[in-house]
Amino acid sequence: MKTAVMLNRKPMWTALKVFAFLAAAAVLYLVVSHIGWRPIIEAVGSARRSSIWLAVALNFLVVVLLSLRVLVIMKPGERGHIFAMLPIYMAGMFGNVITPGARVGGEPIRAYYMAKAFGGTKTGHLGVLIADKLSDIVTFMVLVILSVAFMALFVRLPLATKIVLEAAVLIVILVVVSGLLLRRHMTKPGGLMSKLLSAIYNARPFKFMRQSFPSYQHFEDYAISKLDSLLSPVDRTATSPGVISKVVAVSAVSWLVTFAAHWVLFLGLGAHVSFIKVALIVTIANFCGDLSVAPGGAGFMEAAMIGVSAAVGVNSTTAAAVTLISRGIYYFYGLAVGGLCFVVLACLYGRSRVSAQDAAAGT
C-alpha cells in the first residue's frame, strides 16, 4: 500500500511542475504581449553590441568566481586546479537549467566529476558543494532582506504584494534556522537520527536495504559515515573564520559582478538606471526564481524582473529587453556551454550516475 502511494506521488509531482511551468510561461506571455513584442525586439536590436559582449564576459567572470569559491572550501590537499574545476562547475549549471528550481540540481553532477577529477568520495565532494550552497544562501538572503525592506519602505506596491514578499522571506529564514537546529539535534546519540534510520530500515518499502546489509548496525554505521562525510565540510567551513571570510567575500563579489552585468545592459539600451535599482531588480527576480519549481526558474524569474523593473520606475520595454538578453546569456552558458562541458566530461569519465557497486564500495 505504501509503495503504491509513493509511486503515485511521482506523477503528481511531475504534473505539478508542468503546471507551474505552464502557468509561469502564460503569465510571462501576457506581460510581454501587454508591452508589445515588436518594441521589445526593436529594443534588443538597438542595444550596443559592446554592452552585450561585456555582459557575456562579466557572466563568465561570475562562473570563474563561483568555481573558485568551491575550491576555497575544499581541503588544501584536495584542491584541484581552476581549469579543472571550471568545466565541472559549468556541467553543474547544465543540471541546474534542466532540473526544477533556478539554481539547484547540478550538485550531484559536480560531485561525481569532482571525485573523478580530484579523487576522494562523491559524498565528501557533495558535502563541499552543500557548504558552498549554504554560504551563498547566507550572502543572498542578506541581499534579499535588504531588497524587500527597500521595496516595502520606498516602492509603491499593493499591500498584498508587500505582504507576500515579506512572508516568503520569513518562511525561508525559518526553514534555514530550523535546519540548523535540526542538524544539531540529529547529531546527539540516540536522538532523531537514530530513530529516523531505524524507521527507514524497518519500513516495508525499503526492504531491499535489509537485504543489502547483514544487520541494522551495519546499516546505521554506513549511513552515519556517509552523513559525517557529507556534513563535515559544512562543519569545517562554519568553524573556520578564515574560510568563512573568504567564501562570503567571493560570494559578495560574484553578486556585485552579476549586478554589473545587468547594469551594463541597461546602459547599452540608453537607460540610465542606478546600480542600486539594478541590484534590487536582480535580487528580487532571483529570489522569485528560487521559489519556483520550473526548470531554471523559467517564467517566474523573467516575469519578476519585468514587474520589479516597472515598480521602481524603469521603462517596461527596456526592462523586457534587458531580461531577454540577460536570460539569453544565462541559457547560453547553462545549456550550450554547460551541456558541452557535460558531454566532454561524460566522454572522459563516464556518465554521472550512482550505481549499486558505488554504494557497496562506500564511495
Secondary structure, DSSP 8 states (H G I E B T S, - for coil): -HHHHHHHHHHHHHHHHHHHHHHHHHHHHHHHHHH-HHHHHHHHHHS-HHHHHHHHHHHHHHHHHHHHHHHHHS-GGG---HHHHHHHHHHHHHHHHHSBBSS-S-HHHHHHHHHHHH-S-HHHHHHHHHHHHHHHHHHHHHHHHHHHHHHHHHS---HHHHHHHHHHHHHHHHHHHHHHHHHHHHTSTTSHHHHHHHHHHH-GGGHHHHHHSSSHHHHHHHHHHHHHHHHHHHHHHHT-HHHHHHHHHHHHHHHHHHHHHHHHHHHHTT----HHHHHHHHHHHHHHHHH--SBTTTTHHHHHHHHHHHHTT--HHHHHHHHHHHHHHHHIIIIIIHHHHHHHHHHHH------HHHHHHT-
